[in-house]
Amino acid sequence: MTTTIAAPQTAAHAVLTDSRGLVLLVHPAYKSRWHLPGGYVREGELPSAGVAREVHEELSVSPAFPPSPALVAWAPNAGDRLLLYYSAKLSAQQVREVRTDGHEIIGYQWCSPDALNEWLHPALADRTRLTLEATRRRQTLFTEPRRATL
């Protein structure tokens, strides 16, 4: 019997908030939708280090991320992907220091959690809200897509 074992790509994203509870969204040059800062974890890199690296590269700030993600999500639709969502609150100074490179990330904005569906893909908006809730509860949650029942 042959078994195929999943070898997922791993991505780490940041749900960054300010003192008002607004979420920082980025506009990648290569995507038509707004997104969260972050990206793929490199081979041998800890996911918490990967998200910190990506946020610094994309936004020129270095928030303190916890070692564990707030949300772990399985996304099999575009190839197997393990998505890790880390949460951090930016200080007032960090909010003022946010800068994009103008190449990979061409813009950013602050968004109310209630308006996430207007700017993000629905699945990403749901994961962002789950990350905020898990952070509030000081938990790590796991989610995977719901399967339609026949």
URMOBEL-V570406 format. One record per pair of residues at least 24 apart in sequence whose ideal C-beta (glycine too) atoms are under 10 Angstrom apart, sorted by the first residue. I is the first residue (numbers start at 1). J is the second residue. D is the distance in whole Angstrom. If there is no record, write none. Layout:
i: <I & I>
j: <J & J>
d: <D & D>
//
This chain:
i: <5 & 6 & 6 & 6 & 6 & 6 & 6 & 7 & 7 & 8 & 8 & 8 & 8 & 8 & 8 & 8 & 8 & 9 & 9 & 9 & 9 & 9 & 9 & 9 & 9 & 9 & 10 & 10 & 10 & 10 & 10 & 10 & 10 & 10 & 10 & 10 & 10 & 10 & 11 & 11 & 11 & 11 & 11 & 11 & 11 & 11 & 11 & 11 & 11 & 11 & 11 & 11 & 11 & 11 & 12 & 12 & 12 & 12 & 12 & 12 & 12 & 12 & 12 & 12 & 12 & 12 & 12 & 12 & 12 & 12 & 12 & 12 & 12 & 12 & 12 & 12 & 12 & 12 & 13 & 13 & 13 & 13 & 13 & 13 & 13 & 13 & 13 & 13 & 13 & 13 & 13 & 13 & 13 & 13 & 13 & 13 & 13 & 14 & 14 & 14 & 14 & 14 & 14 & 14 & 14 & 14 & 14 & 14 & 14 & 14 & 14 & 14 & 14 & 14 & 14 & 15 & 15 & 15 & 15 & 15 & 15 & 15 & 15 & 15 & 15 & 15 & 15 & 15 & 15 & 15 & 15 & 15 & 16 & 16 & 16 & 16 & 16 & 16 & 16 & 16 & 16 & 16 & 16 & 16 & 16 & 16 & 16 & 17 & 17 & 17 & 17 & 17 & 17 & 17 & 17 & 17 & 17 & 17 & 18 & 18 & 18 & 18 & 18 & 18 & 18 & 18 & 19 & 19 & 19 & 19 & 19 & 20 & 20 & 20 & 21 & 21 & 21 & 21 & 21 & 22 & 22 & 22 & 22 & 22 & 22 & 22 & 22 & 23 & 23 & 23 & 23 & 23 & 23 & 23 & 23 & 23 & 23 & 23 & 23 & 23 & 23 & 23 & 24 & 24 & 24 & 24 & 24 & 24 & 24 & 24 & 24 & 24 & 24 & 25 & 25 & 25 & 25 & 25 & 25 & 25 & 25 & 25 & 25 & 25 & 26 & 26 & 26 & 26 & 26 & 26 & 26 & 26 & 26 & 26 & 26 & 27 & 27 & 27 & 27 & 27 & 27 & 27 & 28 & 28 & 28 & 28 & 28 & 28 & 29 & 29 & 29 & 29 & 29 & 29 & 29 & 29 & 30 & 30 & 30 & 31 & 33 & 33 & 33 & 33 & 34 & 34 & 34 & 34 & 34 & 34 & 34 & 34 & 34 & 34 & 35 & 35 & 35 & 35 & 35 & 36 & 36 & 36 & 36 & 36 & 36 & 36 & 36 & 37 & 37 & 37 & 37 & 37 & 37 & 38 & 38 & 38 & 38 & 39 & 40 & 41 & 41 & 47 & 47 & 47 & 47 & 48 & 48 & 50 & 50 & 51 & 51 & 51 & 51 & 52 & 52 & 54 & 55 & 55 & 55 & 55 & 57 & 57 & 57 & 58 & 58 & 58 & 58 & 58 & 58 & 58 & 59 & 59 & 59 & 59 & 59 & 59 & 59 & 59 & 59 & 60 & 60 & 60 & 60 & 60 & 60 & 61 & 61 & 61 & 61 & 61 & 61 & 61 & 61 & 61 & 61 & 62 & 62 & 62 & 63 & 63 & 63 & 63 & 63 & 63 & 64 & 64 & 64 & 64 & 64 & 66 & 66 & 66 & 68 & 68 & 69 & 69 & 69 & 69 & 69 & 69 & 70 & 70 & 70 & 70 & 70 & 70 & 70 & 70 & 70 & 70 & 70 & 70 & 70 & 71 & 71 & 71 & 71 & 71 & 71 & 71 & 71 & 71 & 71 & 71 & 71 & 71 & 71 & 72 & 72 & 72 & 72 & 72 & 72 & 72 & 73 & 73 & 73 & 73 & 73 & 73 & 73 & 73 & 73 & 73 & 73 & 74 & 74 & 74 & 74 & 75 & 75 & 75 & 75 & 75 & 75 & 76 & 76 & 77 & 77 & 83 & 83 & 83 & 83 & 84 & 84 & 85 & 85 & 85 & 85 & 85 & 85 & 85 & 85 & 85 & 85 & 85 & 86 & 86 & 87 & 87 & 87 & 87 & 87 & 87 & 88 & 89>
j: <80 & 74 & 76 & 79 & 80 & 81 & 82 & 79 & 80 & 74 & 75 & 76 & 79 & 80 & 81 & 82 & 83 & 40 & 41 & 75 & 78 & 79 & 80 & 81 & 82 & 83 & 40 & 41 & 42 & 43 & 45 & 47 & 50 & 80 & 81 & 82 & 83 & 84 & 36 & 38 & 39 & 40 & 41 & 47 & 50 & 51 & 54 & 73 & 75 & 81 & 82 & 83 & 84 & 85 & 36 & 37 & 38 & 39 & 40 & 41 & 45 & 46 & 47 & 48 & 49 & 50 & 51 & 52 & 53 & 54 & 55 & 65 & 69 & 82 & 83 & 84 & 85 & 86 & 37 & 38 & 39 & 50 & 51 & 54 & 55 & 69 & 71 & 73 & 83 & 84 & 85 & 86 & 87 & 124 & 127 & 128 & 131 & 38 & 39 & 51 & 52 & 54 & 55 & 58 & 59 & 61 & 63 & 65 & 84 & 85 & 86 & 87 & 88 & 90 & 131 & 69 & 70 & 71 & 85 & 86 & 87 & 88 & 89 & 113 & 127 & 128 & 129 & 130 & 131 & 132 & 134 & 135 & 55 & 59 & 61 & 63 & 65 & 86 & 87 & 88 & 89 & 90 & 94 & 95 & 98 & 108 & 110 & 63 & 87 & 88 & 89 & 90 & 95 & 110 & 113 & 131 & 132 & 135 & 89 & 90 & 91 & 92 & 94 & 95 & 98 & 110 & 89 & 90 & 91 & 92 & 95 & 95 & 110 & 112 & 89 & 110 & 112 & 113 & 132 & 90 & 95 & 109 & 110 & 111 & 112 & 113 & 115 & 87 & 109 & 110 & 111 & 112 & 113 & 115 & 116 & 119 & 120 & 125 & 128 & 129 & 131 & 132 & 55 & 59 & 61 & 88 & 90 & 95 & 98 & 108 & 109 & 110 & 111 & 107 & 108 & 109 & 110 & 111 & 115 & 116 & 119 & 120 & 124 & 128 & 55 & 58 & 59 & 98 & 100 & 104 & 105 & 106 & 107 & 108 & 109 & 100 & 105 & 106 & 107 & 108 & 109 & 119 & 58 & 100 & 104 & 105 & 106 & 107 & 100 & 101 & 102 & 103 & 104 & 105 & 106 & 107 & 104 & 105 & 106 & 121 & 119 & 120 & 121 & 124 & 107 & 108 & 109 & 111 & 116 & 118 & 119 & 120 & 121 & 124 & 105 & 119 & 120 & 121 & 124 & 83 & 85 & 86 & 120 & 124 & 127 & 128 & 131 & 61 & 63 & 98 & 100 & 105 & 108 & 83 & 84 & 85 & 86 & 104 & 81 & 82 & 84 & 72 & 82 & 84 & 86 & 84 & 86 & 84 & 86 & 84 & 85 & 86 & 88 & 86 & 88 & 104 & 86 & 88 & 90 & 98 & 101 & 104 & 105 & 98 & 99 & 100 & 101 & 104 & 105 & 108 & 90 & 94 & 97 & 98 & 99 & 100 & 101 & 105 & 108 & 94 & 97 & 98 & 99 & 100 & 101 & 88 & 90 & 91 & 93 & 94 & 95 & 96 & 97 & 98 & 99 & 88 & 94 & 97 & 87 & 88 & 89 & 90 & 91 & 94 & 88 & 89 & 90 & 91 & 94 & 135 & 138 & 140 & 139 & 140 & 131 & 134 & 135 & 140 & 141 & 142 & 127 & 130 & 131 & 132 & 133 & 134 & 135 & 136 & 137 & 138 & 139 & 140 & 141 & 127 & 128 & 129 & 130 & 131 & 132 & 133 & 134 & 135 & 139 & 140 & 141 & 142 & 143 & 127 & 134 & 140 & 141 & 142 & 143 & 144 & 123 & 124 & 126 & 127 & 130 & 131 & 141 & 142 & 143 & 144 & 145 & 142 & 143 & 144 & 145 & 123 & 124 & 127 & 143 & 144 & 145 & 144 & 145 & 123 & 145 & 123 & 124 & 127 & 143 & 131 & 140 & 124 & 127 & 128 & 130 & 131 & 132 & 134 & 135 & 140 & 141 & 143 & 131 & 135 & 128 & 131 & 132 & 134 & 135 & 136 & 135 & 135>
d: <10 & 9 & 8 & 10 & 5 & 10 & 9 & 10 & 7 & 8 & 9 & 8 & 8 & 4 & 5 & 4 & 9 & 6 & 8 & 9 & 9 & 7 & 7 & 5 & 7 & 9 & 7 & 4 & 9 & 10 & 9 & 6 & 8 & 10 & 7 & 5 & 8 & 7 & 10 & 6 & 6 & 5 & 7 & 9 & 8 & 9 & 9 & 10 & 9 & 6 & 8 & 5 & 7 & 9 & 10 & 10 & 5 & 7 & 8 & 5 & 9 & 9 & 5 & 7 & 9 & 5 & 4 & 9 & 9 & 7 & 9 & 9 & 7 & 9 & 8 & 5 & 8 & 6 & 7 & 3 & 8 & 10 & 7 & 8 & 9 & 9 & 9 & 9 & 7 & 7 & 5 & 7 & 10 & 8 & 8 & 9 & 8 & 5 & 10 & 5 & 8 & 7 & 5 & 9 & 9 & 10 & 7 & 7 & 10 & 8 & 5 & 7 & 6 & 10 & 9 & 10 & 7 & 8 & 6 & 7 & 5 & 8 & 10 & 10 & 9 & 6 & 9 & 9 & 4 & 6 & 10 & 7 & 7 & 8 & 8 & 6 & 10 & 9 & 8 & 6 & 8 & 6 & 9 & 9 & 9 & 10 & 9 & 10 & 7 & 8 & 5 & 7 & 10 & 9 & 9 & 10 & 8 & 9 & 7 & 6 & 9 & 8 & 9 & 5 & 10 & 6 & 7 & 8 & 8 & 7 & 8 & 10 & 8 & 9 & 9 & 10 & 8 & 7 & 8 & 10 & 10 & 9 & 4 & 6 & 6 & 8 & 9 & 10 & 9 & 7 & 5 & 8 & 6 & 9 & 7 & 9 & 9 & 10 & 6 & 9 & 9 & 8 & 9 & 8 & 10 & 10 & 7 & 8 & 7 & 6 & 8 & 6 & 8 & 9 & 7 & 5 & 8 & 5 & 10 & 8 & 6 & 7 & 10 & 9 & 10 & 6 & 7 & 10 & 7 & 9 & 5 & 9 & 7 & 5 & 8 & 8 & 7 & 5 & 4 & 7 & 8 & 9 & 9 & 10 & 6 & 6 & 7 & 9 & 10 & 10 & 9 & 7 & 6 & 7 & 5 & 9 & 8 & 10 & 10 & 10 & 8 & 7 & 6 & 8 & 8 & 9 & 7 & 8 & 9 & 9 & 4 & 6 & 9 & 9 & 9 & 9 & 7 & 8 & 7 & 10 & 8 & 10 & 8 & 7 & 9 & 7 & 9 & 9 & 10 & 10 & 10 & 8 & 8 & 9 & 9 & 8 & 8 & 9 & 9 & 9 & 8 & 10 & 9 & 5 & 8 & 9 & 7 & 8 & 9 & 7 & 9 & 5 & 9 & 8 & 9 & 10 & 9 & 8 & 10 & 10 & 8 & 8 & 9 & 10 & 9 & 7 & 7 & 6 & 5 & 9 & 9 & 9 & 9 & 5 & 7 & 7 & 9 & 7 & 7 & 10 & 6 & 7 & 4 & 8 & 8 & 10 & 7 & 9 & 9 & 5 & 8 & 10 & 5 & 6 & 8 & 10 & 8 & 9 & 9 & 4 & 8 & 6 & 8 & 6 & 6 & 9 & 10 & 10 & 10 & 9 & 9 & 9 & 10 & 5 & 8 & 9 & 10 & 6 & 9 & 10 & 10 & 8 & 5 & 8 & 8 & 4 & 5 & 9 & 9 & 9 & 7 & 6 & 7 & 6 & 9 & 10 & 5 & 4 & 9 & 9 & 5 & 9 & 9 & 7 & 5 & 8 & 7 & 10 & 10 & 7 & 7 & 5 & 8 & 9 & 9 & 10 & 9 & 6 & 8 & 9 & 9 & 7 & 5 & 7 & 9 & 8 & 8 & 4 & 7 & 8 & 10 & 9 & 10 & 8 & 7 & 8 & 7 & 9 & 7 & 10 & 9 & 7 & 9 & 10 & 10 & 10 & 6 & 7 & 8 & 4 & 10 & 8 & 9 & 10 & 9 & 10 & 8 & 9 & 10 & 5 & 7 & 8 & 4 & 9 & 9 & 9>
//
